[in-house]
């Protein structure tokens, strides 16, 4: 396929019933990590940082479900948020120390979960005597509570 210099259609996107020029998005740089929500509130709000708290259609998440994986979900959420922040603020030592502490919590919570419920990722099978990956119940197969 040859490039036709006069054909600029590659610069156009599609909208229903019309063609519009493509656009570039702009995301402003986050200033700092402080202040930060407490982990439980951050999980409900969908962000660790109040400055980024922009709930979709003003809907805030419900509390974390009471399932065996809830602690892992919460710790993973906080480590992911800190990781995203550190991607653009690598020199922030306080945020990095917080990140390190949550990585340690994540490792400990993961170990406790695997001991109690079985493997949650492939590396949990390392050194096992038998293949237990398919042992029921799966982490998401928690019993449904009856309404009272």
C-alpha positions in Angstrom: 0.0 0.0 0.0 1.5 3.3 -1.0 1.3 6.5 1.0 -0.7 9.2 -0.7 0.5 12.5 0.7 -2.7 14.3 -0.3 -4.9 11.7 1.5 -5.2 12.8 5.2 -8.0 10.4 6.1 -5.6 8.6 8.5 -6.0 11.7 10.8 -9.7 11.2 11.2 -11.6 9.1 13.7 -15.2 8.0 13.4 -18.3 9.3 15.2 -21.8 8.2 14.5 -22.9 10.0 11.3 -19.8 12.2 11.0 -16.0 12.2 11.0 -14.0 14.2 13.5 -10.3 14.9 13.9 -8.5 12.7 16.3 -7.5 14.4 19.6 -4.7 14.1 22.1 -5.5 13.7 25.7 -3.9 15.6 28.5 -3.5 14.3 32.1 -2.1 16.7 34.6 0.8 15.6 36.8 -0.2 14.6 40.3 1.5 16.9 42.9 2.2 14.6 45.8 1.2 11.5 47.7 0.0 13.4 50.8 -2.6 13.4 52.1 -3.7 9.9 51.5 -6.9 8.0 52.4 -6.6 5.2 55.0 -6.5 1.8 53.1 -10.1 0.8 53.9 -11.5 4.2 52.7 -9.2 4.2 49.7 -10.6 0.8 48.6 -14.2 2.2 48.9 -13.3 5.5 47.1 -11.4 3.7 44.3 -8.2 5.7 44.9 -5.6 6.2 47.6 -5.3 9.9 46.8 -8.1 12.4 47.6 -6.9 14.7 44.7 -7.8 11.9 42.3 -11.1 11.0 43.9 -13.5 11.5 41.0 -16.2 8.8 41.4 -18.0 7.9 38.2 -21.4 9.5 38.3 -20.9 10.3 42.0 -21.2 6.6 42.9 -18.9 5.4 45.6 -18.1 1.7 45.9 -19.7 -0.4 48.6 -17.6 -1.9 51.4 -15.2 -4.6 50.6 -17.0 -8.0 50.5 -16.4 -10.3 53.5 -14.7 -13.0 51.5 -11.3 -14.8 52.2 -9.6 -12.7 49.5 -10.8 -9.3 50.9 -7.5 -8.6 52.7 -5.4 -9.5 49.6 -7.7 -7.3 47.4 -7.2 -4.4 49.7 -3.5 -4.7 50.0 -3.1 -5.3 46.2 -5.2 -2.1 45.6 -2.9 0.0 47.8 0.3 -1.4 46.3 -1.0 -0.8 42.8 -2.0 2.8 43.6 1.4 3.5 45.1 3.1 1.9 42.1 1.2 4.2 39.7 2.2 7.2 41.8 5.8 6.1 42.0 5.9 5.7 38.2 5.8 9.5 38.0 7.3 10.4 41.3 10.2 8.0 41.7 12.1 10.4 44.0 9.4 10.5 46.7 11.2 8.6 49.5 8.2 8.6 51.8 5.9 7.1 49.2 8.6 4.5 48.4 8.9 3.5 52.1 5.1 3.2 52.3 5.2 1.1 49.1 7.9 -1.2 50.7 5.8 -1.7 53.8 2.8 -2.6 51.8 4.8 -5.1 49.7 5.9 -6.8 52.9 2.2 -6.9 54.1 1.2 -8.3 50.7 3.8 -11.1 51.0 2.6 -12.0 54.5 -1.1 -11.9 53.6 -0.4 -14.0 50.5 1.5 -16.6 52.6 -1.3 -16.7 55.2 -4.0 -17.1 52.6 -2.1 -19.9 50.7 -1.6 -21.8 54.0 -5.3 -21.5 54.9 -7.0 -21.9 51.6 -4.5 -23.3 49.1 -2.6 -21.8 46.2 -3.7 -18.5 44.7 -1.0 -18.3 42.1 1.3 -20.7 40.3 4.4 -20.0 42.5 2.4 -21.3 45.5 2.8 -24.8 43.9 6.7 -24.6 44.1 7.8 -27.3 46.5 4.4 -28.9 46.9 4.0 -32.6 47.3 0.9 -32.8 45.0 -0.9 -30.6 42.4 -3.5 -28.8 44.4 -4.4 -26.0 42.1 -7.9 -27.3 41.3 -8.8 -28.0 44.9 -12.3 -26.6 45.7 -13.6 -24.2 46.8 -12.0 -21.5 44.6 -11.4 -18.2 46.3 -14.5 -16.6 44.6 -16.7 -19.6 45.5 -17.7 -18.2 48.9 -21.0 -19.2 50.4 -23.9 -16.8 49.8 -25.2 -15.4 53.1 -28.9 -15.7 53.7 -30.8 -12.4 54.3 -32.3 -12.2 57.7 
